[in-house]
Amino acid sequence: MPDTATLLAAAADQQGPGDTLRIVLAASMVGAVLLAWFLLRGYRDNDHND
C-alpha cells in the first residue's frame, strides 16, 4: 500500500491550471487595452486635417 505522504505529494502536484490561467487572463487584458488604445487613437481630432 502506498505511503500517505507520497499520495499527498502527488495530489499537491496536480492543482490544475490556476497559474497558467492567471497568466493568460492578465496577458489578454493587457492585449485588450493595447488594442483599444491603438484603435481609438485614430479617432483623435488634432485639427491637422485641413
C-alpha positions as CSV (number, residue, x, y, z in Angstrom):
1,M,0.0,0.0,0.0
2,P,1.4,3.4,-0.9
3,D,2.5,5.8,1.8
4,T,0.2,8.6,2.8
5,A,2.9,11.2,2.3
6,T,3.5,10.0,-1.2
7,L,-0.2,10.3,-2.1
8,L,-0.4,13.8,-0.6
9,A,2.7,14.9,-2.5
10,A,1.3,13.5,-5.8
11,A,-2.0,15.3,-5.2
12,A,-0.2,18.6,-4.5
13,D,1.5,18.5,-7.9
14,Q,-1.8,18.3,-9.7
15,Q,-3.6,21.5,-8.7
16,G,-5.0,22.4,-12.2
17,P,-4.4,25.3,-14.5
18,G,-4.5,28.1,-11.8
19,D,-1.2,29.8,-12.5
20,T,-1.4,29.3,-16.3
21,L,-5.0,30.7,-16.4
22,R,-4.0,33.7,-14.4
23,I,-1.1,34.5,-16.8
24,V,-3.4,34.0,-19.8
25,L,-6.1,36.3,-18.4
26,A,-3.6,39.0,-17.4
27,A,-1.9,38.9,-20.9
28,S,-5.3,39.1,-22.6
29,M,-6.3,42.1,-20.5
30,V,-3.1,43.9,-21.4
31,G,-3.6,43.0,-25.0
32,A,-7.2,44.3,-25.0
33,V,-6.0,47.6,-23.5
34,L,-3.3,48.0,-26.1
35,L,-5.6,47.1,-28.9
36,A,-8.2,49.6,-27.7
37,W,-5.6,52.3,-27.4
38,F,-4.3,51.5,-30.9
39,L,-7.8,51.6,-32.5
40,L,-9.1,54.6,-30.6
41,R,-6.1,56.8,-31.2
42,G,-7.2,57.0,-34.8
43,Y,-10.4,58.9,-33.7
44,R,-8.4,61.8,-32.2
45,D,-9.1,65.1,-33.8
46,N,-5.9,67.2,-33.8
47,D,-7.2,69.8,-36.4
48,H,-4.3,68.9,-38.7
49,N,-6.7,67.6,-41.4
50,D,-7.2,70.9,-43.2
